[in-house]
Structures are given as C-alpha cells and as structure tokens.
Amino acid sequence: MQLLGSKAGFAVDPSSPAAAWVRNNPGSPATATVEQRIARVPAAHRVAVVEKEVADDIRPYLDAAAGSRAQALLFADADRGAGCPASSGSYRSWSSALAAAVGEQDVIIVLRVAASEPGGRECSTDPRPQVTENVVASLRASARNARVILDVSDLAAQSVPAVQQFLDRMALTGLTGIAVNVGGTAPDAHIADTVSKLRRGNLLVVQDSSRSGGDGPPGCNSPQARLGPQLSLSPDAGWVQKVWITTPGVSDGPCGAAPGSKAGEFVPELAVALTR
C-alpha cells in the first residue's frame, strides 16, 4: 500500500494560513522566510466549514491539485456534534457534502476524532466509533478514489489505551491508515512507542511532521519545536509515513512561546522560530 498516488508529489495549499499571511504582509521582515520555508511546502488543506460551504471551500484547492497532477490532502474535522444516537443526521449530511465535493478525484482525507464524547454524559455509550465508521463508509461509497486516514491524535494525547479501545470498537474496513501527532510538536523518539502500540494489520501510520523536528518534549507552542521533514514516504506498511497535515506557525492557544495568541491564529514569530 502506498500513500502517494501522484507523480508530482503533494499539493501546496494556496489558501493556507501561512500563504494568506504572506499575501497580506508583503513588507514584513518575516515574509520571505514564511513564504519559502512554510507557505510553499505541501500541506493538507483544512476543512472546518459548515456543510453548505464545503464544496466552495475545497474545490479550488482540489482543482489546482488536479491541474498540477499533485496529490490532494484534506484535513477534515470529524467532530460535528454527533450527539446521541450515533446516526446523527447532521453528521451524515456533512460527510455526504464532503464526499460529493471530492467526487472521483484521488484524495487523501484525514478525519479528526475528538477526545471528548459528543453528547457528554447523556450518551449511554460512546457514539464516536459508530459515527466515525459511518462517515468512513459514506466517503468510500461516494468518493470511491478517496483514501481515508483516521486522526487519533487527540485520543492518543488522552491515553494510548483510549485509542486502542476506540479502534477495537469500530470496523476498520475502508481505512487506509491512522494519523498521529496531528497539530502536535512531539519529536520522532517520543512518538515511536505510541506508534508501536497502535499498529493494526496493514494500516499505514501517518505522522504530522510539520513541527516534529525539535528534540524537546511536546508542549503547547513549544519553544523547542522545529520544522520536521516535509515528506518521508514508503510503500512499506511498517514505515511511519511523514507529511505536513497542519500549518506550522498556527498557534495552539495562549501558551508557550505565544502567550498572547489565540488558538488557530497564524503567528509569524512562531513560524520563524520553527525554521531556526
């Protein structure tokens, strides 16, 4: 099984937070560094819009990827308030909109699973495994050339057994792999033990390597974080596939090296620090 389906590599997202900042700040001392080291590097396009906006949000990116014969990579938030029961109509319709917008294109979709249970204590059982299973099935049925990777990073931060239990409770049919360290700053050595405990059959393990180049412990806006490898891929299922799933320079929140920032905000000082 191979993650890379295109001969031209992965697609660059022209609407990424880094690219948008570069366009809006042409005269900043940080612009050249941010543009060359981050904005021009292939990374996933994040899908975090309501159902009716999904197609308009992703089609320009997918069309550009197709035009350049590059591999499209989407990071889709799989926490849509599924609630109880797990067959929430709003969740299904959102995933259907995503599948319809993807169509027949060869796309890798990273689906995020939140650490908290939709519906909280009102749910007699955790609905996330079934909800996620339904979304994967919907994507595979309507977007037949899509490859789906399950992002379990939030659960892994909670505990590795939580991820193991989650995976044990859902059918893995239709999944290409699982993703770890998405949005995280953990270096390779820190991730290795987690990966060994989460492997399932021939499922690929994909690591968000955008901020994994440091040698310090992981942390919120860690000042020791550095840019990680842009791409490190192999057809070997035992290999940890590395690709940028999140944009370096986007703040984790008011913490660490950016105490005055907001979560999701692009901070050029953070971005430049990652390149050192």
C-alpha positions in Angstrom: 0.0 0.0 0.0 1.4 3.4 -1.0 0.3 6.8 0.4 1.5 8.8 -2.5 -0.7 8.3 -5.6 0.6 11.2 -7.7 3.9 11.5 -9.6 4.1 15.2 -8.8 4.1 15.0 -5.1 1.7 16.5 -2.7 -0.2 19.7 -3.4 0.6 23.1 -2.0 -2.4 24.9 -0.4 -2.5 28.4 -1.7 -5.2 29.3 0.9 -3.2 28.0 3.9 -2.9 30.4 6.9 0.8 30.9 6.1 0.0 31.7 2.4 -2.7 34.1 3.4 -0.4 35.9 5.9 2.3 36.3 3.2 -0.2 37.9 0.8 -1.4 40.3 3.4 2.1 41.2 4.7 4.4 41.7 1.7 6.7 44.1 3.5 7.3 42.2 6.7 10.8 41.1 7.6 9.4 37.6 8.2 7.6 37.3 4.8 10.4 35.8 2.8 11.2 33.1 5.5 7.5 32.2 5.9 6.9 32.0 2.2 9.9 29.9 1.3 10.0 27.6 4.4 6.3 27.2 5.1 3.8 28.6 2.6 5.4 26.9 -0.4 5.6 23.5 1.3 2.9 20.9 0.5 0.5 20.5 3.4 -3.1 19.5 4.0 -6.0 21.8 3.3 -8.0 22.1 6.5 -11.8 21.7 6.1 -13.6 23.3 9.0 -16.7 24.9 7.5 -20.4 24.2 7.7 -22.0 21.8 5.3 -23.2 24.3 2.8 -19.7 25.8 2.4 -17.8 22.6 2.0 -17.7 22.5 -1.8 -16.8 26.1 -2.2 -14.1 25.7 0.4 -12.3 22.7 -1.1 -12.9 22.8 -4.8 -10.3 25.5 -5.7 -7.7 23.5 -3.8 -8.7 20.2 -5.4 -8.9 21.7 -8.9 -5.4 23.2 -8.5 -4.1 19.9 -7.3 -5.6 18.1 -10.3 -4.3 20.6 -12.7 -0.7 20.1 -11.4 -1.1 16.4 -11.1 -0.3 16.7 -7.4 -1.7 14.6 -4.6 -4.6 16.4 -2.7 -4.6 16.0 1.1 -7.6 17.2 3.2 -7.7 17.5 7.0 -11.4 17.2 7.9 -12.8 17.8 11.4 -14.7 14.7 12.3 -16.2 16.3 15.4 -19.6 17.6 14.2 -21.6 17.3 17.4 -22.9 13.8 16.5 -24.6 13.5 19.9 -26.9 10.6 20.7 -27.7 8.4 18.9 -24.7 7.9 16.7 -26.7 8.1 13.5 -26.9 11.9 13.7 -28.4 13.3 10.5 -26.3 16.5 10.6 -23.1 14.5 10.8 -24.1 12.2 7.9 -25.1 15.1 5.8 -21.8 17.0 6.4 -19.8 13.9 5.4 -22.0 13.4 2.4 -21.3 17.0 1.3 -17.6 16.4 1.7 -17.8 13.2 -0.4 -19.9 14.9 -3.1 -17.3 17.7 -3.4 -14.4 15.3 -3.6 -16.2 13.2 -6.3 -14.0 10.8 -8.3 -10.7 12.6 -7.5 -7.8 10.8 -5.9 -7.8 12.5 -2.5 -6.3 11.5 0.9 -8.7 12.6 3.7 -7.5 12.8 7.3 -10.5 12.6 9.6 -10.1 14.0 13.1 -11.7 12.2 16.0 -12.1 14.5 19.1 -11.0 13.4 22.5 -14.4 14.3 24.1 -17.5 12.3 23.6 -20.3 14.0 21.6 -23.3 14.4 23.9 -21.2 14.0 27.1 -22.7 12.1 29.9 -26.1 11.9 28.2 -24.8 9.1 26.0 -25.1 5.7 27.5 -22.3 4.5 25.2 -19.6 6.4 23.3 -21.0 7.1 19.9 -17.8 8.1 18.2 -16.7 4.7 16.9 -20.0 4.1 15.1 -20.2 7.7 13.9 -16.7 7.5 12.5 -17.4 4.1 10.9 -20.5 5.6 9.2 -18.5 8.6 7.9 -15.7 6.4 6.5 -18.3 4.1 4.8 -20.0 7.2 3.3 -16.8 8.6 2.0 -15.7 5.3 0.5 -19.1 4.8 -1.2 -19.4 8.2 -2.7 -15.8 9.3 -3.2 -14.5 6.0 -4.5 -10.9 7.1 -5.1 -10.5 8.7 -1.7 -8.2 7.2 0.9 -9.3 7.8 4.4 -6.9 8.1 7.4 -8.2 8.4 10.9 -6.6 11.1 13.0 -6.5 9.7 16.6 -4.1 12.3 17.9 -6.5 13.9 20.4 -7.3 10.4 21.8 -3.6 9.5 22.0 -2.9 12.7 24.0 -5.5 11.5 26.4 -4.1 7.9 26.6 -2.9 5.2 24.3 -5.4 2.7 25.8 -8.2 5.1 24.8 -7.1 4.9 21.2 -6.8 1.1 21.4 -10.3 0.8 22.8 -11.7 3.1 20.1 -10.1 1.2 17.3 -11.2 -2.2 18.8 -14.8 -0.9 18.8 -15.1 0.0 15.1 -14.7 -1.9 11.9 -11.5 -0.8 10.2 -12.7 -1.7 6.7 -12.3 1.2 4.3 -9.5 2.8 6.3 -6.1 3.3 4.7 -4.4 4.2 8.0 -4.3 6.2 11.2 -2.6 9.6 11.9 -0.7 10.6 15.0 0.8 13.9 16.3 -1.6 16.0 14.2 -1.1 19.5 15.3 1.5 18.3 17.8 5.1 19.0 18.4 6.3 15.6 19.6 9.7 14.5 18.1 10.1 11.1 16.5 11.6 9.4 19.6 8.5 10.4 21.6 6.1 9.1 19.0 7.8 5.7 18.4 6.3 3.9 21.5 2.8 5.2 20.8 3.0 4.0 17.2 4.1 0.5 18.1 1.0 0.1 20.3 -1.4 1.4 17.8 -0.5 -0.6 14.7 -3.3 -2.6 13.2 -2.6 -5.1 10.4 -1.7 -3.4 7.1 -3.0 0.1 8.1 -0.5 2.8 7.4 0.7 5.0 10.3 0.9 8.7 9.2 2.6 11.3 11.3 2.1 15.0 11.1 5.7 16.0 10.8 5.1 19.8 10.4 6.6 20.6 13.9 8.3 17.3 14.8 11.9 18.5 14.1 12.8 19.6 17.6 14.4 17.5 20.3 12.5 18.7 23.4 9.3 17.3 25.0 6.0 18.1 23.3 4.1 21.1 24.5 1.7 23.9 23.7 3.5 26.3 21.3 6.7 24.6 22.4 9.7 26.9 22.1 11.8 23.8 21.3 9.7 22.7 18.3 11.2 23.0 14.8 10.0 22.2 11.3 10.0 18.5 10.6 10.6 16.6 7.3 8.3 17.7 4.6 7.7 14.2 3.1 9.0 10.8 4.1 7.0 8.0 2.4 7.3 4.3 1.8 5.1 1.6 0.4 6.1 -0.5 3.5 3.2 -0.6 6.0 5.8 -0.8 8.8 7.2 2.6 7.9 5.9 5.7 9.6 4.7 8.0 6.8 5.5 11.6 7.4 3.7 14.6 5.8 2.6 18.1 6.9 -1.0 17.8 8.0 -1.1 21.2 9.8 0.4 24.5 9.0 3.5 25.5 11.1 3.1 28.8 12.8 -0.6 28.4 13.7 -0.9 28.9 17.4 -2.1 26.2 19.8 -3.5 28.9 22.0 -2.3 31.4 24.6 0.6 29.4 25.9 4.3 28.6 25.5 6.2 30.8 23.0 3.0 32.7 22.1 1.2 33.6 25.4 -0.8 36.4 23.8 -2.1 34.5 20.8 -5.4 32.8 20.1 -5.8 29.1 19.1 -5.9 28.9 15.3 -4.2 32.2 14.7 -1.2 32.4 12.4 1.7 33.9 14.4 4.7 34.9 12.2 7.1 34.9 15.2 6.2 31.3 15.9 6.6 30.4 12.3 10.1 31.9 12.0 11.2 30.3 15.3 10.3 26.9 13.9 12.7 27.5 11.0 15.8 28.0 13.2 
